[in-house]
Amino acid sequence: MTFTNNSTPKASVTVIPTLIKAGLLAGILDITFACLYSYIKRGTTPVMVLQSISKFVFVKETITNPVILNIKGLLIHFALAMFWT
């Protein structure tokens, strides 16, 4: 009786996309919870949450455009979610 190994090396190839999907899911759930919690507890908007994330990393006077602050806040948040999850 001969046994053959039908497993393929695909498992190592699919690890990276799975980790990226998990990090994105964690980031989406985390920012959603943070925005909801801040709105319920303090009445702050999601824009204020994203700007506070960005202002924590960058000095307030460095960036004055609120759209750029929001985008950078979201990017920082997802970077942290991807590498800390």
Backbone bond lengths (Angstrom), bond angles and torsions (degrees), N, CA, C in turn:
res aa  C-N    CA-C-N  psi(-1)  N-CA   C-N-CA  omega(-1)  CA-C   N-CA-C  phi
1 M - - - 1.434 - - 1.528 108.74 -
2 T 1.325 115.86 130.09 1.455 121.30 -178.12 1.521 109.93 -113.63
3 F 1.319 114.30 132.25 1.462 120.10 176.82 1.521 108.73 -104.71
4 T 1.304 115.31 135.26 1.464 119.21 177.18 1.519 109.31 -115.56
5 N 1.276 114.52 147.33 1.463 120.88 178.21 1.526 108.46 -94.78
6 N 1.305 115.99 108.89 1.456 120.68 -178.32 1.526 112.80 -91.12
7 S 1.312 118.38 4.48 1.459 120.01 -179.65 1.529 109.86 -74.23
8 T 1.283 115.10 143.13 1.458 121.21 -179.41 1.519 108.98 -114.35
9 P 1.315 117.17 160.97 1.468 119.61 179.91 1.525 113.49 -76.56
10 K 1.332 118.65 17.96 1.452 121.44 179.87 1.521 112.39 -66.84
11 A 1.301 118.04 -23.23 1.463 120.94 -177.17 1.523 111.35 -60.05
12 S 1.324 117.53 -39.75 1.458 119.90 -179.82 1.525 111.91 -72.95
13 V 1.319 117.00 -25.81 1.454 121.06 -179.93 1.525 110.47 -75.31
14 T 1.321 118.64 -33.56 1.457 121.97 -176.25 1.526 113.14 -86.90
15 V 1.298 118.41 -0.76 1.462 120.51 -179.71 1.528 111.04 -69.69
16 I 1.297 117.83 -44.84 1.466 121.38 -177.30 1.533 111.89 -62.31
17 P 1.338 120.34 -49.85 1.468 118.79 177.20 1.530 113.06 -61.22
18 T 1.328 116.60 -34.40 1.461 119.86 178.31 1.520 110.52 -66.60
19 L 1.319 117.58 -41.52 1.461 120.45 177.68 1.523 111.54 -65.61
20 I 1.313 117.65 -38.40 1.461 121.05 178.31 1.525 109.93 -65.57
21 K 1.328 116.91 -44.56 1.462 120.09 178.16 1.521 111.50 -62.32
22 A 1.331 117.07 -41.01 1.464 120.71 179.04 1.529 110.75 -64.92
23 G 1.328 117.34 -41.11 1.464 120.56 178.30 1.515 112.19 -65.75
24 L 1.332 116.88 -40.19 1.463 120.30 177.28 1.520 111.40 -66.03
25 L 1.320 116.92 -41.79 1.454 120.38 177.96 1.530 111.00 -63.79
26 A 1.327 116.62 -43.66 1.465 120.13 177.83 1.524 110.59 -62.53
27 G 1.325 117.51 -40.95 1.461 120.81 179.14 1.516 112.52 -65.33
28 I 1.336 116.75 -41.45 1.466 120.57 179.28 1.524 110.81 -65.24
29 L 1.323 116.37 -46.68 1.464 119.32 179.55 1.522 111.69 -64.51
30 D 1.319 116.76 -38.94 1.454 120.97 -177.87 1.529 111.83 -68.26
31 I 1.326 117.75 -45.92 1.464 119.65 -178.98 1.526 110.31 -69.57
32 T 1.340 117.47 -33.32 1.461 120.24 176.09 1.526 110.54 -63.88
33 F 1.328 116.74 -46.31 1.455 120.48 178.80 1.530 110.94 -64.44
34 A 1.328 117.07 -41.49 1.466 120.13 179.73 1.524 111.47 -62.29
35 C 1.327 116.75 -42.03 1.473 120.14 179.40 1.517 111.18 -67.30
36 L 1.343 117.03 -43.85 1.457 119.99 178.79 1.522 112.00 -64.46
37 Y 1.316 116.72 -43.66 1.464 121.20 -179.75 1.530 110.53 -63.33
38 S 1.321 116.65 -44.69 1.467 120.04 179.90 1.520 111.55 -65.19
39 Y 1.324 116.61 -36.42 1.460 119.75 179.13 1.533 110.93 -69.09
40 I 1.327 116.92 -42.83 1.462 120.71 -178.53 1.526 110.87 -69.66
41 K 1.319 117.72 -45.17 1.461 121.30 -175.40 1.527 113.42 -78.32
42 R 1.337 117.01 -40.95 1.470 120.07 -171.91 1.517 113.98 -120.59
43 G 1.319 117.19 -11.52 1.456 120.35 -177.49 1.518 114.13 76.41
44 T 1.329 116.95 20.77 1.463 120.73 179.87 1.521 110.24 -84.95
45 T 1.310 116.29 153.73 1.462 121.98 179.60 1.530 109.96 -89.89
46 P 1.332 117.51 162.46 1.467 119.90 175.50 1.523 112.69 -58.99
47 V 1.335 117.36 -31.93 1.465 120.88 177.79 1.527 110.02 -61.36
48 M 1.314 116.77 -41.64 1.468 119.96 179.49 1.528 111.56 -67.00
49 V 1.325 116.31 -34.71 1.466 120.06 177.81 1.525 110.41 -65.19
50 L 1.333 116.53 -47.56 1.470 120.35 -179.74 1.526 111.19 -64.81
51 Q 1.320 116.98 -39.21 1.466 119.80 179.21 1.525 110.79 -67.32
52 S 1.317 117.73 -35.03 1.471 119.02 178.55 1.526 111.09 -68.44
53 I 1.339 117.13 -34.47 1.469 119.80 175.71 1.526 109.56 -64.00
54 S 1.319 116.28 -45.58 1.464 120.65 -179.09 1.523 111.63 -67.06
55 K 1.315 117.31 -40.93 1.468 120.65 -178.97 1.519 111.92 -69.58
56 F 1.331 117.01 -23.44 1.456 119.84 176.60 1.519 110.81 -67.12
57 V 1.322 116.77 -36.90 1.467 121.31 -178.44 1.524 110.87 -86.05
58 F 1.325 116.24 -45.80 1.462 121.34 -178.60 1.519 109.03 -101.61
59 V 1.299 115.77 147.27 1.461 120.62 177.51 1.530 108.41 -65.26
60 K 1.322 116.50 142.04 1.464 121.39 -175.32 1.521 112.34 -56.18
61 E 1.300 118.27 -39.65 1.455 121.57 -176.75 1.527 113.09 -77.98
62 T 1.312 118.35 -12.70 1.456 121.10 -177.63 1.516 111.99 -69.46
63 I 1.315 117.39 -45.71 1.462 122.26 -177.05 1.527 107.67 -117.83
64 T 1.328 116.24 124.47 1.465 119.40 -178.58 1.525 112.41 -109.64
65 N 1.312 119.12 -17.19 1.457 121.88 -179.79 1.533 109.36 -76.51
66 P 1.343 118.77 117.71 1.472 119.95 -176.67 1.527 113.75 -66.03
67 V 1.326 117.93 -29.17 1.473 120.00 178.52 1.523 109.95 -66.60
68 I 1.323 116.07 -43.58 1.468 119.93 178.53 1.526 110.24 -65.80
69 L 1.327 117.10 -38.03 1.465 119.96 176.91 1.525 110.87 -60.75
70 N 1.323 117.23 -42.91 1.467 120.83 -179.94 1.519 111.43 -65.09
71 I 1.316 116.66 -44.50 1.465 120.52 -179.39 1.526 110.48 -64.42
72 K 1.317 116.89 -44.22 1.469 119.45 179.25 1.522 111.42 -66.46
73 G 1.329 116.95 -36.71 1.460 120.03 176.68 1.519 111.64 -62.41
74 L 1.328 116.36 -42.16 1.461 120.55 178.85 1.528 111.05 -67.84
75 L 1.327 117.19 -41.19 1.467 120.35 178.08 1.527 111.64 -64.39
76 I 1.328 116.56 -41.53 1.467 120.08 178.00 1.523 110.09 -63.34
77 H 1.319 115.54 -42.84 1.461 119.67 179.85 1.530 111.27 -60.64
78 F 1.331 117.14 -46.66 1.462 119.66 -179.54 1.523 111.72 -69.46
79 A 1.311 118.38 -32.99 1.466 120.18 175.64 1.527 110.49 -62.84
80 L 1.317 116.06 -43.82 1.468 119.17 177.57 1.530 111.02 -65.71
81 A 1.315 116.99 -40.58 1.467 119.57 179.37 1.525 111.28 -64.88
82 M 1.317 117.30 -36.87 1.469 120.22 -178.72 1.523 112.21 -70.28
83 F 1.325 116.76 -39.46 1.464 119.01 -173.52 1.517 114.19 -95.06
84 W 1.323 117.71 -14.71 1.459 119.65 177.80 1.514 113.00 -103.00
85 T 1.320 116.55 -3.39 1.469 119.45 -178.67 1.515 109.36 -95.90
